[in-house]
Amino acid sequence: MSQQYAFVGCYSGFAPGQLGWVGSKQPGQGILSFSFNNADGSLSPTGTVTKQDSPTWLEIHPNRRFLVATHELSYHTGVSAGVGFVTSYRIQPGGALENVCTQATGGRGNTCATFDRTGRFLLVTRYWEGGISVLPFDPDTGAIGEVTAAPDHQGSGPHPLRQSASHPHGVHGDPRTNLVYAMDLGTDKVHQYLLDIATGTMTPQGEVKLAPGCGPRGINFHPSLRVAYVNCELDGTVVVCAVDDDKGLVPVQTVFCYPEGFEGRGPPDNLGKADFWGAEGCLSADGSHYYYICRVHQSIAVFAAAPEDGTLTFSSRHALAAHSNARNLTLDPSGRYLLVASQDADCVECFRIEPGTGALELVHTQHAPCAADVAVI
């Protein structure tokens, strides 16, 4: 499609204060569709709203024809254990979404849904039950099949509130191999699996132990180097890892993303209840810069990535909207813009990326109630 569109997912169906990690008082309705202008980074509402329960993670299939959305359900809103769903949509030429199917995931807290490297399996977290699920995906029709694997994790971490049990927050497939990585915020581990792309079953391939209390949340892979970046929520860090085709992740550097001396626990915006509260990370299209959301400080930390090994050096910082508590960020297809879902500020912020330096310039802000994720096609 020549016309570009942005889709914004949100938390929906909650009363103010009902979800402890959400400060917005404006619940959304589902997935909002916008026209995206890649000449100036502006968003314009199409008037289309796809109603769905809490689509807080949106993932576009590699063939660009389908969008998958999680339903981030939890016990806070009376949902029983073992109940969770993902929904597949066909992307229409005018930016509307046509429902293909909804499939059970086997658990609540589907905070992340991504595709393996073949695009034929959907990888989904079950945050509250402490596990992940694998579901077949038909790239021709967009249909999601029933769960083929659902390993559970055990353990805990030192943070009494956030780490009393396993809480996988992110799950991603290796872009070059059939390894799958599950970032477990509750146990400070990355669980590694080998995905059988014929059957959809998984075999454990060891664990990578990170710093106690760090709370690993997600991962980004460098586009050309065998390097991955694990963003950690509870201590405000990112762990740079070399990637071995057989062994998986090998940590080589840990970088603190907040300003030195900043007190993260005290401010009322710290709904994460930890020393620091980070969110997702993102790499520039060429892998030259890495971006990390510093919730509580309401900023994005920008790091330069060394071209030889991907290690990080602090480069700059850009403020987000007041009380943003941004949850997710993504690049537009051109790689010239970074779009941020500023959840508690009820908006999407679009930044132009300065070539060479990776610095950010705010070019557009679009109202979107309780924006939790944004995807651009």
ZAMARGU-4260 file (C-alpha; in steps of 0.2 Angstrom, whole numbers, plus 5000, padded with zeros to 4 digits):
<rodrens>
0) 5000/5000/5000 | 5007/5017/4995 | 4997/5026/5009 | 5004/5023/5027 | 4994/5020/5042
5) 4997/5019/5061 | 4987/5008/5073 | 4987/5012/5091 | 4982/5000/5105 | 4976/5004/5122
10) 4970/4998/5139 | 4951/4997/5139 | 4937/4993/5151 | 4945/4999/5167 | 4940/5011/5181
15) 4953/5024/5186 | 4965/5016/5198 | 4959/4999/5195 | 4975/4994/5186 | 4990/4999/5197
20) 5002/5002/5183 | 4990/5013/5173 | 4989/5031/5178 | 4977/5037/5164 | 4960/5041/5168
25) 4954/5039/5150 | 4951/5021/5145 | 4952/5017/5127 | 4940/5008/5116 | 4952/4996/5106
30) 4963/5000/5091 | 4963/5017/5083 | 4968/5019/5065 | 4977/5035/5059 | 4984/5040/5042
35) 5003/5043/5044 | 5012/5056/5034 | 5030/5051/5032 | 5035/5069/5025 | 5032/5077/5042
40) 5028/5063/5055 | 5010/5069/5058 | 4995/5057/5062 | 4977/5060/5056 | 4963/5050/5063
45) 4954/5040/5050 | 4938/5039/5061 | 4940/5020/5062 | 4940/5012/5079 | 4942/4993/5081
50) 4934/4988/5097 | 4944/4975/5107 | 4948/4972/5125 | 4965/4980/5130 | 4975/4977/5114
55) 4991/4983/5122 | 5003/4974/5110 | 5002/4976/5092 | 5012/4966/5080 | 5012/4967/5061
60) 5016/4951/5051 | 5032/4951/5041 | 5021/4950/5025 | 5013/4967/5030 | 4995/4960/5027
65) 4990/4956/5045 | 4990/4963/5062 | 4990/4953/5078 | 4984/4961/5095 | 4985/4954/5112
70) 4971/4955/5125 | 4980/4960/5141 | 4968/4953/5154 | 4972/4951/5172 | 4964/4946/5189
75) 4962/4965/5193 | 4947/4965/5181 | 4940/4948/5187 | 4948/4937/5174 | 4951/4919/5179
80) 4968/4910/5178 | 4971/4902/5162 | 4960/4914/5151 | 4968/4924/5138 | 4967/4928/5119
85) 4975/4935/5104 | 4966/4942/5089 | 4971/4942/5070 | 4966/4956/5058 | 4968/4958/5040
90) 4974/4976/5036 | 4962/4984/5023 | 4968/4997/5010 | 4959/5011/5019 | 4967/5008/5036
95) 4953/4998/5043 | 4955/4981/5051 | 4945/4966/5047 | 4944/4953/5060 | 4951/4936/5055
100) 4949/4926/5071 | 4952/4926/5090 | 4962/4912/5098 | 4964/4906/5116 | 4982/4908/5123
105) 4980/4898/5139 | 4983/4912/5151 | 4981/4930/5156 | 4993/4945/5154 | 4997/4943/5136
110) 5009/4957/5137 | 5018/4952/5121 | 5015/4943/5105 | 5028/4941/5091 | 5032/4930/5076
115) 5046/4918/5074 | 5058/4920/5060 | 5047/4910/5048 | 5032/4920/5051 | 5022/4904/5054
120) 5021/4904/5073 | 5015/4916/5086 | 5025/4918/5102 | 5014/4925/5117 | 5018/4928/5135
125) 5007/4923/5149 | 5013/4936/5162 | 5002/4931/5177 | 5003/4912/5175 | 5022/4913/5173
130) 5024/4905/5155 | 5023/4907/5137 | 5013/4900/5122 | 5016/4895/5104 | 5002/4896/5092
135) 5003/4892/5073 | 4999/4906/5061 | 4994/4905/5043 | 5003/4919/5033 | 4990/4916/5019
140) 4974/4918/5028 | 4979/4926/5045 | 4971/4912/5055 | 4979/4907/5072 | 4979/4889/5077
145) 4977/4881/5094 | 4992/4881/5106 | 5006/4869/5102 | 5018/4872/5117 | 5015/4881/5133
150) 5030/4880/5145 | 5029/4887/5162 | 5043/4895/5173 | 5047/4893/5191 | 5056/4905/5203
155) 5056/4922/5210 | 5067/4937/5213 | 5072/4949/5227 | 5059/4962/5224 | 5044/4958/5236
160) 5030/4965/5225 | 5035/4963/5207 | 5045/4947/5208 | 5036/4935/5220 | 5034/4923/5205
165) 5038/4921/5187 | 5032/4935/5176 | 5037/4933/5157 | 5035/4950/5150 | 5042/4948/5132
170) 5046/4934/5120 | 5055/4935/5104 | 5062/4923/5091 | 5080/4925/5085 | 5080/4932/5067
175) 5093/4920/5061 | 5090/4904/5070 | 5075/4894/5078 | 5080/4900/5096 | 5066/4908/5106
180) 5070/4920/5121 | 5058/4923/5135 | 5062/4938/5146 | 5056/4934/5164 | 5054/4950/5174
185) 5049/4939/5190 | 5065/4928/5190 | 5079/4940/5182 | 5082/4926/5169 | 5080/4924/5150
190) 5073/4907/5146 | 5080/4900/5130 | 5071/4887/5119 | 5073/4879/5102 | 5057/4880/5092
195) 5053/4865/5081 | 5046/4874/5065 | 5038/4858/5059 | 5028/4854/5075 | 5027/4871/5085
200) 5035/4862/5100 | 5049/4869/5110 | 5064/4862/5119 | 5073/4871/5133 | 5090/4877/5129
205) 5096/4884/5146 | 5094/4900/5155 | 5103/4917/5155 | 5104/4924/5173 | 5105/4943/5174
210) 5107/4954/5189 | 5096/4951/5204 | 5081/4963/5204 | 5084/4969/5186 | 5067/4963/5179
215) 5071/4959/5161 | 5056/4964/5150 | 5060/4964/5131 | 5074/4961/5118 | 5079/4970/5102
220) 5091/4962/5089 | 5104/4972/5080 | 5100/4972/5061 | 5118/4967/5055 | 5128/4962/5071
225) 5125/4946/5081 | 5121/4957/5096 | 5105/4959/5106 | 5099/4971/5119 | 5089/4966/5134
230) 5079/4980/5142 | 5077/4978/5160 | 5062/4987/5169 | 5065/4986/5188 | 5083/4993/5188
235) 5083/5005/5173 | 5096/4996/5163 | 5099/4988/5146 | 5110/4972/5145 | 5120/4971/5129
240) 5123/4952/5123 | 5133/4944/5110 | 5122/4931/5101 | 5129/4913/5098 | 5119/4903/5086
245) 5120/4888/5097 | 5121/4894/5115 | 5110/4910/5113 | 5114/4925/5123 | 5131/4930/5131
250) 5130/4946/5142 | 5144/4958/5138 | 5139/4975/5145 | 5126/4983/5156 | 5121/5001/5154
255) 5111/5012/5166 | 5099/5022/5157 | 5093/5035/5170 | 5102/5051/5174 | 5115/5049/5187
260) 5109/5054/5204 | 5090/5053/5199 | 5079/5046/5213 | 5067/5034/5204 | 5058/5027/5219
265) 5050/5043/5226 | 5041/5051/5212 | 5022/5047/5212 | 5023/5043/5193 | 5033/5027/5198
270) 5018/5015/5197 | 5031/5001/5194 | 5035/5001/5213 | 5053/4998/5210 | 5069/5008/5212
275) 5067/5012/5194 | 5054/5009/5181 | 5059/5007/5163 | 5049/5001/5148 | 5053/4995/5130
280) 5068/4998/5120 | 5071/5001/5101 | 5085/5001/5089 | 5087/5013/5074 | 5085/5006/5057
285) 5103/5005/5054 | 5108/4999/5072 | 5118/5014/5075 | 5108/5020/5090 | 5097/5012/5104
290) 5082/5020/5113 | 5076/5016/5130 | 5060/5023/5139 | 5064/5030/5156 | 5047/5030/5164
295) 5047/5040/5180 | 5060/5052/5173 | 5048/5054/5158 | 5062/5053/5145 | 5070/5043/5131
300) 5089/5039/5134 | 5098/5038/5117 | 5114/5028/5116 | 5126/5026/5101 | 5130/5008/5097
305) 5148/5004/5092 | 5149/4998/5074 | 5161/4984/5078 | 5153/4975/5093 | 5136/4985/5097
310) 5142/4991/5114 | 5133/5007/5120 | 5139/5024/5124 | 5126/5037/5131 | 5123/5050/5117
315) 5108/5061/5122 | 5091/5062/5131 | 5074/5069/5126 | 5059/5073/5137 | 5043/5065/5135
320) 5026/5072/5139 | 5022/5076/5157 | 5017/5061/5166 | 5019/5051/5150 | 5024/5034/5158
325) 5026/5028/5140 | 5025/5010/5137 | 5030/5006/5119 | 5040/5014/5105 | 5042/5009/5087
330) 5050/5015/5070 | 5040/5020/5055 | 5045/5010/5039 | 5057/5023/5033 | 5066/5023/5049
335) 5066/5042/5050 | 5053/5043/5064 | 5051/5036/5082 | 5033/5034/5088 | 5030/5033/5106
340) 5014/5027/5115 | 5014/5039/5130 | 5001/5029/5140 | 4997/5041/5154 | 4998/5056/5144
345) 4985/5049/5132 | 4994/5052/5117 | 5006/5046/5103 | 5022/5057/5102 | 5031/5056/5085
350) 5050/5061/5085 | 5061/5064/5070 | 5077/5055/5071 | 5092/5066/5067 | 5104/5057/5054
355) 5121/5053/5062 | 5118/5058/5080 | 5102/5049/5083 | 5095/5064/5092 | 5076/5066/5093
360) 5065/5081/5088 | 5047/5081/5093 | 5037/5084/5077 | 5019/5079/5081 | 5008/5074/5096
365) 4992/5065/5093 | 4978/5062/5106 | 4975/5043/5109 | 4967/5038/5126 | 4978/5027/5136
370) 4989/5023/5122 | 4999/5007/5125 | 5007/5002/5109 | 5009/5009/5091 | 5012/5000/5074
375) 5015/5008/5058 | 5013/5001/5040
</rodrens>
